[in-house]
Amino acid sequence: METTETQVQPIGQQLAAWQGATRPIAAILSGRYCEVAPLNIAEHAAALFAAFSLDETGQNWTYLLAEPPPDFAEFSSRLRINCRDSDPLFYVIIDKDTQLAIGIASLMRIDPDNGVIEVGHIHFSTALQRTPLATEAMYLLMKQIFDWGYRRYEWKCDNLNAPSKKAALRLGFSFEGIFRQMLVYKARNRDTAWFSILDSEWPRQKNAFERWLAVDNFDQKGQQRQSLSEIVSKLAS
């Protein structure tokens, strides 16, 4: 009888000790510039609405799933309807100087069994965009999810949303590809760009964040001495 060699098939890395990650809890995350706190509609809705209303052109809503609300009543109603569950789990970003909520983000598509979680529904007001607070908020969330034992942290956005894609790369996420025709929203197509950062990549990125956020990285006018990208490049060399 003719015999053939057994073909050896490649398989993934063994994870015999994997126990799963911790399901997120409504924890308060505190930094130097901001606090990332569980959304409390009664406490935070008015400040969020005021912050988002600074965007008079509505351009911050272009790539969000909803249009700008016409008034506070509609805004608070949306929060009550869309932000009541534990997935997505919504947080607000609070400016420590003013103690006002000026942005929102959520942890979503939470999969502790496989150690995968996504940050999404990000809406930063004009007062928050391109500030140390914004970077620190993303650092605090990222640090927390890896402390909870997640293996993969995801970021997704409309592929036409150039600022979001640029932010993802700056924050250490790697571009993975485009899911074509993934969504229909606002009566238009959305091709979705996927990004991720892995637990194995986190230690270096954590180091970069902490160097960038350090007090001595900013001059007396609050201008950065080194960009986050420059610090990442130096750590990689």
DOROLO-972717 format. One record per residue: z, y, x of N, C-alpha, C, O, CB in turn. Coordinates in steps of 0.001 Angstrom, whole numbers, padded with zeros to 6 digits, always signed. Glycine has a CB too. Example, Ala and Ser with C-alpha at 12.3 -4.5 7.8 and 13.67 -1.06 7.14 Angstrom:
2
+007800-005690+013190+007800-004500+012300+007800-003300+013200+008465-003319+014236+009046-004473+011308
+007080-002250+012850+007140-001060+013670+007870+000030+012900+008039+001138+013409+005725-000598+014084
This chain:
237
+000000-001186+000838+000000+000000+000000+000000+001240+000876+000764+001334+001837+001211+000003-000949
-000864+002193+000537-000986+003415+001337+000193+004329+001042+000576+004501-000115-002328+004144+001046
+000774+004921+002095+001903+005840+001930+001489+007238+002365+000580+007393+003181+003136+005360+002743
+002140+008238+001834+001902+009638+002222+003217+010272+002618+004288+009870+002165+001237+010443+001067
+003111+011263+003467+004319+011973+003884+004870+012783+002710+004118+013346+001915+004023+012900+005098
+006179+012826+002621+006814+013635+001585+006647+015110+001925+006977+015552+003025+008315+013273+001438
+006133+015853+000968+005928+017275+001201+007249+018018+001068+007964+017853+000079+004887+017845+000224
+007571+018838+002066+008793+019636+002036+008488+020964+001365+007661+021736+001851+009364+019855+003470
+009146+021228+000260+008902+022469-000474+009955+023512-000126+011142+023195-000053+008891+022210-001989
+009533+024737+000086+010513+025789+000407+011368+026122-000814+010885+026131-001946+009796+027062+000915
+012622+026391-000565+013536+026802-001634+014334+028010-001157+014362+028316+000035+014490+025631-002047
+014979+028690-002093+015730+029900-001771+017023+029625-001032+017466+028483-000908+016030+030656-003018
+017616+030706-000545+018875+030629+000179+019943+029968-000682+020070+030282-001865+019331+032026+000619
+020701+029065-000102+021783+028403-000813+022938+029383-001058+023334+030124-000158+022274+027173-000022
+023466+029378-002270+024572+030262-002636+025691+029429-003271+026126+029696-004391+024091+031385-003613
+026136+028431-002540+027114+027491-003079+028429+028164-003450+029132+027703-004348+027373+026391-002081
+028763+029246-002766+030038+029922-003026+029934+031017-004088+030933+031663-004406+030566+030518-001745
+028744+031232-004635+028538+032324-005596+029367+032092-006855+029278+031036-007481+027042+032455-005961
+030171+033083-007220+031047+032997-008386+030635+033972-009487+031258+034011-010548+032484+033264-007976
+029593+034754-009236+029222+035785-010188+029914+037100-009862+030851+037138-009065+029562+035347-011606
+029449+038173-010483+030021+039503-010268+030969+039854-011412+031020+039166-012431+028903+040568-010146
+031703+040919-011223+032637+041399-012240+031906+042248-013270+031108+043113-012907+033778+042206-011594
+032168+042011-014537+031573+042855-015575+032167+044251-015464+033383+044395-015341+031812+042258-017001
+031328+045281-015506+031837+046652-015351+032907+047010-016371+032852+046603-017531+030701+047637-015461
+033868+047771-015913+034898+048313-016784+034789+049832-016750+034169+050402-015853+036325+047834-016351
+035387+050464-017716+035285+051924-017831+036232+052578-016828+037299+053066-017200+035612+052395-019282
+035843+052584-015573+036681+053115-014505+036306+054559-014183+035153+054960-014339+036560+052245-013250
+037285+055329-013737+037037+056692-013262+036804+056630-011757+037621+056077-011021+038234+057654-013612
+035692+057196-011302+035331+057200-009888+035420+058639-009387+034744+059526-009909+033892+056603-009659
+036240+058862-008395+036502+060224-007955+036013+060456-006535+036269+059653-005637+037983+060529-008049
+035303+061567-006342+034820+061957-005031+035315+063339-004666+036212+063877-005313+033306+061913-004985
+034727+063918-003622+035114+065257-003187+034584+066329-004138+035279+067298-004447+034606+065518-001772
+033350+066143-004595+032691+067171-005393+032708+066881-006896+032704+067802-007712+031272+067325-004932
+032727+065618-007247+032578+065253-008653+033459+064079-009023+034022+063386-008175+031134+064926-008964
+033550+063891-010317+034196+062717-010876+033204+062050-011812+032579+062712-012640+035522+063086-011617
+033062+060744-011678+032214+059964-012578+033155+059241-013523+033913+058362-013111+031273+058952-011794
+033102+059617-014794+034088+059135-015755+033400+058542-016978+032299+058965-017328+035031+060269-016175
+034030+057572-017630+033458+057020-018861+033215+058128-019881+034054+059011-020060+034388+055940-019455
+032086+058078-020536+031754+059066-021558+032766+059019-022699+033022+057965-023282+030333+058829-022095
+033325+060165-022998+034182+060348-024170+033503+061430-025009+033527+062608-024652+035686+060749-023770
+032908+061029-026106+032077+061963-026873+032873+063170-027334+032391+064298-027231+031464+061263-028077
+034063+062962-027834+034869+064076-028314+035196+065058-027195+035276+066266-027418+036152+063561-028943
+035381+064534-026008+035787+065365-024873+034608+065977-024127+034717+067087-023606+036613+064550-023916
+033471+065262-024069+032390+065668-023164+031129+066193-023844+030308+066835-023188+032021+064521-022313
+030953+065940-025125+029675+066255-025774+029325+067733-025700+028181+068074-025401+029712+065823-027218
+030274+068611-025963+029981+070045-025987+029529+070543-024619+028575+071314-024515+031211+070830-026448
+030223+070095-023562+029851+070524-022211+028487+069984-021823+027693+070693-021204+030900+070068-021196
+028205+068736-022180+026896+068159-021880+025784+068926-022595+024761+069255-021995+026859+066675-022282
+025994+069205-023869+024972+069932-024625+024719+071307-024013+023569+071730-023890+025395+070078-026097
+025778+071999-023633+025621+073317-023004+024868+073205-021685+024007+074032-021385+026993+073970-022771
+025196+072171-020890+024527+071996-019600+023052+071669-019778+022203+072225-019082+025207+070896-018794
+022744+070766-020711+021357+070383-020935+020549+071524-021557+019330+071580-021390+021293+069151-021829
+021212+072424-022265+020525+073552-022898+020078+074593-021885+019283+075470-022224+021427+074201-023927
+020566+074520-020649+020093+075431-019600+018629+075201-019269+017965+076076-018714+020932+075269-018343
+018128+074021-019611+016719+073667-019386+015889+074230-020545+015614+073529-021520+016532+072101-019263
+015498+075491-020428+014817+076164-021531+013399+075651-021748+012871+075767-022854+014782+077650-021280
+012776+075090-020727+011400+074591-020860+011355+073177-021420+010316+072737-021913+010697+074627-019511
+012475+072460-021348+012506+071076-021810+011909+070081-020847+011704+068921-021205+011800+070972-023093
+011620+070515-019607+010952+069608-018667+011846+068464-018212+011346+067428-017773+010475+070379-017460
+013165+068634-018310+014058+067534-017938+014015+066391-018939+014521+065304-018659+015478+068038-017809
+013412+066625-020109+013307+065607-021151+011971+064874-021127+011786+063918-021879+013508+066239-022504
+011050+065294-020290+009687+064749-020323+009667+063236-020225+008954+062578-020983+008863+065336-019200
+010439+062672-019302+010392+061229-019056+011579+060484-019674+011750+059288-019437+010348+060964-017563
+012399+061185-020462+013454+060513-021214+012864+059942-022496+011793+060361-022937+014625+061488-021530
+013563+058989-023087+013021+058314-024266+013013+059206-025494+012237+058966-026419+013814+057067-024556
+013859+060231-025525+013975+061095-026692+013505+062513-026365+013410+062904-025202+015424+061117-027198
+013217+063263-027415+012898+064681-027273+014203+065478-027259+015243+064955-027658+011958+065166-028426
+014167+066737-026805+015391+067544-026840+015928+067682-028260+015152+067884-029194+015132+068928-026246
+017230+067577-028433+017800+067728-029775+017738+069188-030218+017877+070088-029389+019261+067222-029808
+017531+069436-031510+017422+070823-031982+018752+071565-032002+018780+072794-031946+016830+070842-033362
+019855+070821-032081+021164+071473-032166+022251+070497-031711+021984+069327-031437+021445+071971-033617
+023483+071010-031638+024596+070204-031159+024902+069040-032091+025269+067958-031633+025824+071066-030993
+024756+069253-033386+025042+068183-034343+024148+066973-034089+024619+065836-034100+024854+068685-035783
+022871+067217-033862+021942+066121-033582+022271+065475-032237+022227+064251-032108+020483+066630-033590
+022596+066283-031249+022931+065750-029925+024147+064820-029997+024114+063708-029469+023203+066902-028939
+025208+065275-030644+026414+064455-030726+026174+063214-031572+026759+062164-031310+027575+065266-031301
+025320+063323-032584+024982+062148-033392+024278+061099-032548+024566+059908-032668+024099+062546-034584
+023352+061534-031692+022654+060594-030808+023635+059898-029869+023526+058696-029624+021570+061323-029993
+024586+060656-029349+025573+060043-028457+026361+058969-029194+026590+057885-028658+026529+061110-027888
+026771+059266-030409+027562+058296-031174+026760+057028-031459+027313+055928-031466+028040+058919-032492
+025455+057182-031694+024616+056030-032024+024244+055224-030781+024276+053993-030798+023352+056491-032739
+023892+055925-029706+023299+055262-028541+024289+054906-027435+023953+054131-026539+022240+056132-027972
+025486+055449-027479+026399+055296-026343+027705+054617-026727+028739+054864-026106+026695+056646-025736
+027667+053772-027731+028904+053175-028224+029166+051777-027677+030258+051242-027868+028874+053122-029715
+028195+051178-027004+028347+049800-026539+028737+049755-025063+028784+050780-024383+027049+049016-026763
+029014+048546-024588+029370+048362-023175+028150+048057-022307+028278+047921-021091+030390+047237-023035
+026983+047950-022912+025727+047784-022177+024600+048385-023021+024115+047753-023960+025446+046264-021853
+024188+049608-022681+024554+050395-021505+025988+050938-021585+026516+051223-022660+023578+051547-021334
+026588+051067-020399+027910+051662-020263+027720+053065-019686+027325+053222-018531+028853+050783-019352
+028004+054074-020498+027677+055451-020123+028823+056138-019394+029997+055975-019726+027307+056250-021355
+028431+056915-018385+029349+057742-017618+028855+059186-017634+027660+059446-017778+029484+057218-016163
+029789+060113-017484+029428+061513-017287+029770+061903-015858+030664+061329-015237+030160+062437-018308
+029043+062886-015353+029324+063441-014030+030007+064779-014242+029431+065690-014837+028015+063593-013165
+031224+064895-013758+032046+066079-013971+032154+066872-012676+032529+066329-011636+033446+065689-014488
+031826+068151-012744+031980+069062-011611+033470+069320-011416+034133+069830-012319+031195+070405-011841
+033997+068975-010254+035435+069141-010022+035852+070612-010018+037001+070925-010332+035828+068493-008701
+034937+071515-009668+035291+072932-009638+035492+073491-011045+036406+074283-011276+034212+073728-008909
+034644+073084-011981+034709+073623-013345+035355+072674-014337+035745+073078-015432+033330+073966-013823
+035470+071385-013941+035973+070340-014828+035087+070146-016059+035559+069720-017113+037387+070670-015263
+033797+070463-015915+032845+070307-017014+031867+069177-016720+031454+068981-015577+032083+071619-017258
+031502+068438-017758+030483+067391-017640+029113+068048-017594+028749+068808-018491+030572+066375-018823
+028346+067747-016531+027043+068398-016368+025909+067384-016173+024791+067760-015822+027086+069358-015181
+026199+066107-016399+025168+065082-016286+025672+063770-016842+026861+063598-017113+024729+064909-014832
+024741+062849-017005+025079+061552-017595+024241+060466-016936+023117+060717-016501+024852+061561-019133
+024786+059273-016866+024067+058096-016349+024733+056866-016941+025837+056944-017480+024075+058045-014763
+024058+055736-016836+024651+054517-017385+024395+053330-016468+023452+053321-015676+024095+054230-018784
+025252+052342-016596+025020+051018-016025+024490+050151-017156+025074+050119-018239+026335+050404-015381
+023386+049449-016914+022703+048764-018012+022039+047476-017531+021981+047195-016334+021658+049688-018648
+021539+046700-018498+020955+045381-018199+021907+044608-017279+021516+044081-016238+019536+045529-017531
+023147+044565-017702+024232+044035-016882+024211+042508-016914+024337+041899-017975+025599+044569-017370
+024050+041905-015750+023926+040448-015631+024873+039944-014544+024442+039682-013421+022456+040038-015311
+026171+039805-014874+027130+039362-013850+026829+037970-013304+027089+037704-012130+028526+039379-014419
+026284+037073-014134+026027+035700-013679+025074+035676-012500+025245+034886-011572+025458+034857-014817
+024075+036537-012534+023100+036597-011446+023343+037756-010485+022646+037887-009479+021713+036704-012015
+024328+038595-010791+024670+039691-009891+023634+040801-009874+023346+041376-008825+024854+039167-008506
+023072+041103-011047+022030+042130-011148+022471+043188-012154+022999+042858-013217+020659+041504-011569
+022257+044447-011820+022640+045554-012693+021717+046734-012408+021203+046882-011299+024143+045951-012484
+021517+047556-013405+020591+048696-013283+021326+049996-013582+022214+050032-014434+019378+048532-014242
+020957+051055-012884+021399+052399-013253+020259+053041-014035+019106+053012-013604+021793+053261-011982
+020587+053614-015176+019534+054172-016007+020054+055248-016940+021218+055642-016874+018873+053083-016803
+019167+055718-017815+019489+056823-018737+020053+058011-017955+020971+058690-018415+020507+056359-019824
+019502+058246-016788+019996+059342-015942+019455+060663-016473+018246+060843-016619+019577+059136-014449
+020363+061574-016756+019976+062915-017206+020880+063915-016504+022030+064122-016891+020078+063058-018774
+020336+064525-015467+021071+065526-014704+020635+066912-015176+019441+067212-015212+020833+065354-013167
+021589+067745-015532+021267+069113-015929+020767+069894-014723+020893+069445-013584+022496+069810-016553
+020203+071055-014980+019723+071896-013880+020874+072312-012965+020657+072581-011783+019009+073143-014430
+022097+072365-013500+023255+072722-012681+023637+071613-011716+024331+071857-010729+024436+073055-013567
+023190+070400-011993+023546+069241-011175+022446+068843-010204+022726+068308-009131+023876+068073-012061
+021211+069100-010571+020083+068630-009765+020092+069241-008367+020393+070420-008184+018767+068957-010462
+019753+068400-007382+019623+068824-005978+020906+069466-005443+020865+070473-004736+018462+069807-005836
+022039+068866-005794+023339+069327-005288+024072+068152-004643+023742+066996-004907+024201+069952-006436
+025065+068444-003799+025890+067355-003269+026554+066543-004368+026791+065349-004190+026948+067909-002343
+026859+067168-005503+027476+066447-006610+026579+065315-007080+027047+064204-007329+027779+067396-007769
+025274+065603-007201+024332+064596-007702+024286+063384-006773+024322+062239-007226+022924+065203-007850
+024206+063650-005473+024173+062550-004503+025488+061784-004508+025499+060554-004462+023880+063082-003093
+026594+062518-004563+027897+061854-004552+028077+060985-005793+028647+059898-005703+029026+062891-004466
+027603+061443-006944+027719+060647-008167+026984+059325-008031+027500+058282-008431+027178+061424-009367
+025779+059360-007467+025016+058135-007282+025669+057231-006243+025650+056008-006375+023584+058460-006870
+026247+057839-005209+026982+057058-004210+028187+056358-004838+028428+055180-004575+027441+057963-003054
+028942+057080-005667+030140+056501-006275+029799+055326-007182+030492+054309-007163+030893+057562-007065
+028741+055455-007974+028326+054350-008838+027851+053157-008018+028197+052012-008308+027220+054804-009791
+027048+053441-006987+026511+052366-006156+027638+051629-005433+027651+050399-005373+025499+052925-005139
+028571+052389-004891+029710+051770-004200+030485+050874-005160+030886+049767-004801+030645+052851-003605
+030692+051360-006380+031471+050579-007336+030789+049267-007700+031450+048231-007781+031718+051391-008588
+029481+049296-007921+028825+048054-008350+028814+047016-007225+028923+045818-007487+027385+048343-008813
+028683+047467-005986+028738+046492-004897+030173+046017-004670+030385+044872-004269+028165+047098-003601
+031158+046876-004918+032555+046429-004870+032825+045396-005957+033665+044514-005778+033514+047627-005026
+032120+045497-007080+032270+044509-008155+031544+043201-007840+031649+042235-008595+031746+045082-009467
+030815+043169-006734+030203+041918-006303+028757+041711-006706+028253+040591-006625+030982+040812-006822
+028071+042771-007141+026660+042605-007529+025782+042442-006296+026068+042993-005233+026178+043811-008366
+024722+041683-006455+023802+041383-005365+022592+042319-005365+021954+042530-004333+023339+039938-005459
+022290+042871-006533+021057+043646-006699+021327+044806-007665+021868+044619-008755+019886+042739-007226
+020933+046006-007232+021107+047227-008019+019721+047805-008245+018981+048050-007292+022058+048267-007299
+019370+048024-009504+017998+048410-009842+017902+049855-010327+018848+050429-010866+017447+047479-010907
+016706+050416-010107+016347+051755-010591+014927+051634-011122+014038+051156-010418+016462+052870-009447
+014712+052059-012345+013373+052020-012934+013040+053364-013547+013926+054071-014028+013268+050906-013993
+011767+053717-013532+011358+054996-014115+009871+054955-014451+009138+054075-013998+011665+056170-013146
+009451+055911-015241+008029+056095-015516+007316+056290-014179+007750+057091-013352+007781+057315-016480
+006246+055573-013975+005533+055682-012702+004967+057074-012456+004648+057414-011317+004416+054674-012655
+004839+057882-013501+004356+059252-013340+005483+060226-013008+005229+061399-012737+003645+059704-014601
+006717+059749-013027+007880+060600-012766+008121+060688-011263+008974+059990-010716+009142+060053-013490
+007356+061556-010607+007425+061666-009150+008817+062047-008641+009258+061468-007648+006420+062684-008671
+009531+062987-009263+010875+063317-008759+011841+062136-008806+012660+061978-007901+011453+064463-009559
+011759+061302-009849+012644+060145-009944+012321+059127-008859+013227+058549-008259+012532+059496-011326
+011047+058907-008608+010656+057957-007561+011100+058461-006182+011553+057683-005342+009123+057729-007582
+010964+059765-005966+011393+060342-004697+012901+060208-004529+013386+059909-003438+010978+061813-004607
+013646+060433-005624+015101+060306-005575+015518+058872-005270+016434+058646-004479+015721+060762-006898
+014856+057912-005887+015196+056507-005652+015048+056153-004174+015931+055521-003595+014309+055587-006509
+013957+056549-003575+013733+056257-002158+014762+056960-001285+015276+056374-000332+012321+056674-001741
+015065+058214-001608+016060+058963-000824+017422+058286-000883+018162+058290+000102+016171+060410-001334
+017756+057711-002023+019066+057094-002210+019161+055680-001635+020214+055047-001706+019398+057060-003671
+018063+055191-001070+018105+053895-000390+017477+052748-001145+017495+051617-000661+019492+053549-000098
+016916+053005-002326+016229+051957-003070+014853+051695-002450+014227+052602-001900+016091+052348-004563
+014403+050473-002543+013077+050091-002058+012133+049920-003245+012497+049328-004261+013148+048782-001218
+010921+050444-003104+009909+050300-004152+009420+048861-004180+009106+048282-003140+008723+051279-003924
+009356+048283-005385+008971+046881-005519+007652+046678-006251+007040+045617-006131+010048+046133-006233
+007208+047664-006998+005947+047489-007700+005954+048179-009049+006912+048864-009407+005647+046024-007877
+004883+047993-009786+004705+048649-011075+004477+047608-012158+003601+046753-012032+003532+049643-011028
+005254+047680-013203+005024+046858-014395+004139+047672-015331+004591+048627-015962+006386+046441-015100
+002884+047283-015409+001910+048059-016179+002128+047885-017678+002447+046795-018152+000482+047645-015805
+001950+048973-018410+002048+048969-019868+003336+048294-020346+003318+047445-021237+000835+048264-020475
+004446+048689-019734+005716+048046-020053+006346+048608-021328+007014+047887-022069+006679+048203-018894
+006128+049903-021576+006760+050539-022729+005775+051442-023457+004798+051930-022889+007989+051343-022293
+006070+051645-024736+005446+052713-025507+006576+053621-025958+007480+053188-026671+004607+052158-026736
+006525+054874-025543+007541+055834-025992+006888+057190-026193+005953+057560-025482+008715+055937-024968
+007394+057920-027171+006830+059215-027531+005332+059114-027772+004580+060034-027451+007117+060240-026440
+004896+057974-028349+003489+057717-028680+002593+057738-027444+001430+058134-027520+002992+058746-029688
+003136+057311-026310+002332+057241-025087+002737+056026-024277+003814+055461-024466+002489+058527-024244
+001861+055639-023381+002111+054476-022527+003055+054831-021386+003086+055963-020905+000792+053927-021966
+003825+053829-020969+004609+053972-019746+004396+052767-018855+004707+051637-019231+006102+054146-020067
+003864+053018-017669+003885+052049-016584+005189+052289-015834+005492+053422-015461+002616+052186-015633
+005958+051235-015613+007295+051394-015052+007330+051014-013580+006932+049914-013196+008296+050554-015828
+007818+051954-012757+008016+051703-011327+009396+051086-011123+010389+051581-011655+007867+053019-010495
+009451+050003-010350+010702+049276-010088+011162+049517-008655+010371+049494-007712+010519+047758-010343
+012469+049748-008521+013116+049920-007221+014401+049097-007218+014973+048820-008272+013412+051434-006922
+014843+048714-006036+016127+048019-005936+016743+048239-004562+016060+048578-003596+015953+046512-006209
+018057+048035-004507+018774+047948-003241+019661+046712-003336+020251+046449-004384+019618+049262-002941
+019757+045953-002244+020496+044692-002221+021849+044862-001526+022063+045804-000764+019672+043604-001516
+022748+043928-001810+024071+043980-001191+023986+043940+000331+024817+044542+001012+024929+042828-001690
+022999+043243+000868+022847+043165+002323+022405+044496+002926+022621+044742+004113+021843+042080+002685
+021792+045350+002119+021321+046660+002580+022361+047752+002374+022245+048846+002925+020041+047036+001860
+023369+047445+001581+024339+048457+001202+025188+048980+002367+025388+050193+002430+025233+047904+000153
+025698+048164+003286+026575+048711+004320+025959+049869+005106+026629+050871+005352+026960+047623+005269
+024696+049741+005500+024064+050837+006240+023869+052058+005350+024078+053188+005790+022715+050388+006816
+023468+051834+004099+023270+052965+003208+024601+053644+002890+024662+054869+002785+022581+052513+001917
+025653+052866+002738+026995+053419+002514+027400+054307+003679+027935+055399+003481+028029+052289+002320
+027146+053840+004886+027439+054621+006084+026669+055942+006058+027221+056997+006372+027088+053818+007355
+025400+055876+005684+024579+057081+005622+025098+058062+004578+025197+059259+004847+023134+056717+005318
+025429+057566+003394+025983+058426+002352+027235+059144+002851+027376+060356+002684+026308+057604+001096
+028130+058391+003458+029410+058962+003851+029252+059965+004980+029998+060942+005046+030369+057865+004265
+028295+059740+005868+028016+060734+006907+027419+061998+006293+027758+063111+006693+027059+060153+007968
+026523+061816+005313+025890+062977+004690+026894+063789+003884+026853+065019+003897+024736+062536+003794
+027794+063108+003182+028767+063786+002326+029934+064394+003094+030720+065150+002523+029296+062825+001308
+030058+064077+004378+031170+064578+005180+031184+066107+005208+030134+066750+005200+031089+064024+006608
+032375+066669+005241+032526+068125+005226+031756+068775+006364+031137+069822+006172+034000+068507+005314
+031784+068172+007542+031139+068792+008692+029616+068686+008665+028955+069187+009575+031658+068171+009950
+029047+068048+007647+027588+068029+007527+027062+069240+006755+025854+069375+006558+027138+066744+006840
+027964+070116+006321+027558+071301+005573+028104+072548+006253+029246+072571+006711+028045+071224+004108
+027264+073596+006312+027715+074841+006920+028521+075658+005907+028783+075204+004794+026511+075660+007444
+028908+076869+006314+029755+077690+005454+029052+078120+004172+029704+078485+003194+030219+078910+006207
+027740+078077+004178+026977+078436+002980+026675+077215+002108+026017+077324+001073+025672+079123+003378
+027164+076059+002539+026943+074842+001775+025615+074177+002035+025220+073274+001297+027055+075136+000344
+024906+074612+003089+023617+074023+003425+023829+072801+004326+024659+072829+005234+022700+075067+004119
+023084+071747+004070+023227+070530+004867+022754+070749+006297+021791+071475+006541+022449+069382+004230
+023437+070117+007230+023018+070174+008630+021993+069072+008918+021023+069290+009644+024243+070038+009574
+022217+067902+008349+021263+066793+008458+020964+066287+007052+021859+066202+006210+021824+065636+009367
+019712+065957+006807+019355+065386+005513+019784+063920+005465+019999+063288+006499+017831+065521+005252
+019901+063398+004264+020241+061981+004114+019168+061114+004762+019485+060104+005391+020403+061610+002622
+017922+061492+004616+016828+060718+005207+016911+060706+006725+016642+059680+007350+015482+061279+004767
+017277+061824+007321+017423+061887+008780+018546+060967+009256+018416+060289+010275+017698+063334+009233
+019630+060952+008520+020755+060092+008899+020363+058621+008777+020680+057813+009650+021991+060393+008019
+019674+058280+007691+019222+056891+007513+018307+056480+008662+018430+055373+009187+018488+056722+006159
+017398+057357+009051+016460+057057+010142+017197+056818+011453+016840+055915+012209+015452+058201+010312
+018210+057612+011726+018976+057445+012966+019748+056125+012959+019849+055457+013988+019948+058624+013161
+020282+055756+011816+021020+054505+011734+020105+053291+011864+020522+052221+012307+021782+054438+010429
+018852+053481+011469+017900+052377+011519+017306+052193+012916+016779+051126+013235+016786+052609+010511
+017390+053226+013743+016749+053165+015070+017639+052453+016092+017255+052314+017253+016418+054586+015569
